[in-house]
Amino acid sequence: MTERDSYKRAAALAAVDMVGSGSVVGLGTGSTASFAIEEIGARLTDGRLGDVLGIPTSEATATLATRCGIPLVDAGTDEVAIAIDGADEIAPDLSLVKGGGGAMLRERIVAALAATFVIVADDAKLVPALGTGCAVPVEVARFGAGATLAHLRSLGHPTLRLDGDELFVTDNGNLVVDLAVDPINDPGWLDASLRAVPGVLATGLFVAMADVAIVGGPGGITTMLGRTAPAPG
């Protein structure tokens, strides 16, 4: 395990401390969220947790959770106590860029359902302003994608994401546009402007959604509070 991975894992384990037995947990997508999924599975196996159900945010997450022994349910069938997910960028106000793995539509749905939305990351994801280190993923419908791309050019520099020589396709059968905007001075305005474009289904801008960010780094764990949420105990 690399040093950077050890920071991610430490953050993920601290987040899993917030998971209680008998709860429904939103399971994020990506390398840091995977550490949390593996830890939930380990605690279910050894009895530290019991009767935990998971809602996966991607097919890859569903596969991992099943392998780890976490029973899965569909979104909307139960109250979601907590969702644990990673981020590509975290601003000081806990505005986020997410969706590097292309799962932002399902991630957004699950985050909105959760009573507490927890972000786990290593300290490299902390930025002074969003957009400084990565583009904003935007999930768009295949139909009319060219027209959607043209609209997006008024808001930044869009590029259709590729998977090798083919277009990247999400679990929902849609395309992803990576929109470069540096810096993003008003994430809320940009998110609303993007979602107003016909053909845009979801953006990777998560504004005023995160309750807690748990960040691992060389100095240990840092907890950042967003909306109104309990700090991990």
QUISULKA-V164330 format. One line per field, one symbol per residue. ss: DSSP state (A for helix, B for strand, O for the rest). phi: phi as a letter, one per 40 degrees, with the letter a starting at -180 (. if undefined). A space follows every 50 residues. Layout:
ss->???
phi->???
This chain:
ss->OOAAAAAAAAAAAAAAOOOOOOOBBBBOOOAAAAAAAAAAAAAAAAOOOO OOBBBBOOAAAAAAAAAOOOBBOOOOOOOBBBBBBOOOBBOOOOOBBOOO OOOAAAAAAAAAABBBBBBBBBAAABOOOOOOOOOBBBBBOOOOAAAAAA AAOOOOBBBBOBBOOBBOBOOOOOBBBBBBOOOOOOAAAAAAAAAOOOOB BBBOBBOOOOOBBBBBBOOBBBBBBOOOOOOOO
phi->.cdccccccccccccccccbcgbbbcbcbhcccccccccdccccccgcba fcbbbccaccccccccccgccbbccgcacccabbacacabcdcgcbbbgd cgbccccccccccccbbbbbacccccbcacgcbacccbcbcccgcccccc ccccbibcbccbbgcbccbcccgbbbbcbcabcccbdccccccccccdhc babccbbfbccabbbcacchcbbbcbcbacccc
